Amino acid sequence: MDIHFFNEDVDLPQLNYNQISVWLKEVIESYLKSCGSISVIFCNDDYILNINKQFLDHDYYTDIITFNYSSPKVISGDLFISLDTVKSNSEIYHTEFLHELCRVIVHGILHLLGQDDKTDVQSNEMRKNEDFWLDKLNAYKFN
């Protein structure tokens, strides 16, 4: 299977999608899983708010909503990512937009792999894993 990138009500961000796909497959395979069908859908705040209300009964904006369709050995799912919120967060945290976007994408993949971030301990572990994989991605870019 493969990783596909789509857009709803926004332009596709300027990413090297082949490189991102290779990177995400490396993340998945490091957990001894296979990559199934993964869709990354870039959207705006209104679009993600509608999904949050319709499917999760939440009435707030978020940077990502992950729908997990994985089986024990094959990782599959849909990642809805609000580029508006990613941009706001990149300004709040003083990071480059594309860096923050890649953080959110790998965050969604880590959720598909079974990681959670509901507690402080889980959240800290998630951030540590995001940082590890972002460092790997940066290594690709400069080699």
C-alpha positions in Angstrom: 0.0 0.0 0.0 1.0 3.6 0.0 0.8 7.1 1.6 -1.3 9.6 -0.4 -1.6 13.3 0.1 -4.8 15.3 -0.6 -6.1 18.8 0.0 -9.5 20.2 0.9 -10.1 23.9 0.6 -6.3 24.7 0.8 -3.3 24.4 -1.5 -1.0 21.5 -1.0 2.0 22.6 1.1 5.4 22.7 -0.6 6.8 19.4 0.6 8.9 16.7 -1.0 6.1 14.1 -0.9 8.4 11.2 -2.0 10.8 12.0 0.7 8.0 12.4 3.3 6.6 9.0 2.3 10.0 7.3 2.6 10.4 8.9 6.0 7.0 7.8 7.3 7.5 4.3 6.0 10.8 4.2 8.0 8.9 5.3 11.1 6.3 2.5 10.6 8.9 -0.2 9.8 10.9 0.7 12.9 7.9 -0.5 14.9 8.0 -3.8 12.9 4.8 -2.9 11.1 3.9 -2.6 7.4 2.5 0.5 5.7 -1.1 0.0 4.6 -3.2 2.7 3.1 -2.6 6.1 4.7 -4.2 9.3 3.5 -2.9 12.7 4.7 -5.6 15.3 4.0 -4.6 19.0 4.4 -7.4 21.3 5.1 -8.3 24.6 6.9 -9.7 25.3 10.3 -13.4 25.3 9.3 -13.0 21.9 7.6 -11.3 20.3 10.6 -13.8 21.9 13.0 -16.6 20.3 11.0 -14.9 16.9 11.2 -14.3 17.4 14.9 -18.0 18.2 15.5 -19.4 15.5 13.1 -17.3 12.5 14.1 -15.9 13.3 17.6 -18.6 15.6 19.1 -15.9 18.2 19.9 -16.5 21.9 19.2 -13.0 23.2 18.9 -10.1 23.6 16.4 -7.2 21.3 16.4 -4.1 20.7 14.3 -4.8 17.1 13.5 -7.5 14.5 13.7 -6.4 10.9 13.2 -8.7 8.1 12.2 -7.0 4.8 12.8 -7.9 1.8 10.6 -4.8 -0.3 11.5 -4.6 -4.0 12.1 -2.0 -5.5 14.4 0.6 -5.6 11.7 -0.5 -3.1 9.0 -0.8 0.6 9.7 -3.6 2.4 7.9 -5.6 5.5 8.6 -6.6 9.1 7.7 -4.8 12.1 9.0 -6.7 15.4 8.7 -4.4 18.3 9.2 -5.4 21.9 9.5 -2.8 24.1 7.9 -4.3 27.1 9.6 -3.7 25.7 13.1 -0.2 24.4 12.1 0.7 27.9 10.9 -0.6 29.4 14.2 1.3 26.9 16.2 4.5 27.5 14.3 4.2 31.2 15.2 3.4 30.4 18.9 6.3 28.0 19.2 8.7 30.0 17.0 9.3 27.2 14.5 9.4 27.0 10.8 6.0 26.2 9.3 7.3 23.1 7.4 9.0 21.9 10.5 5.8 22.2 12.5 3.9 20.5 9.7 6.2 17.5 9.6 5.9 17.3 13.4 2.1 17.1 13.1 2.4 14.5 10.3 4.7 12.2 12.3 2.5 12.8 15.4 -0.4 11.3 13.4 1.7 8.3 12.3 2.7 7.7 15.9 -1.0 7.7 16.9 -1.6 5.1 14.2 1.2 3.1 15.7 -0.7 3.1 19.0 1.0 5.9 20.9 -1.2 8.2 22.9 -0.7 11.7 24.4 -3.6 12.0 26.9 -1.4 12.1 30.0 1.7 14.2 30.7 3.9 11.1 30.6 2.5 10.0 27.3 2.7 13.5 25.9 6.4 13.7 26.9 7.1 10.4 25.3 5.2 11.5 22.1 7.3 14.7 21.9 10.5 12.7 22.4 9.5 10.4 19.5 8.5 13.3 17.3 11.9 15.0 17.9 13.7 11.8 17.1 12.0 11.3 13.8 12.3 15.0 12.9 16.0 14.7 13.4 16.0 11.7 11.0 14.1 13.7 8.4 16.5 16.6 8.7 19.4 14.2 8.1 17.7 13.1 4.9 17.5 16.7 3.7 21.1 17.4 4.1 22.7 14.2 2.9 
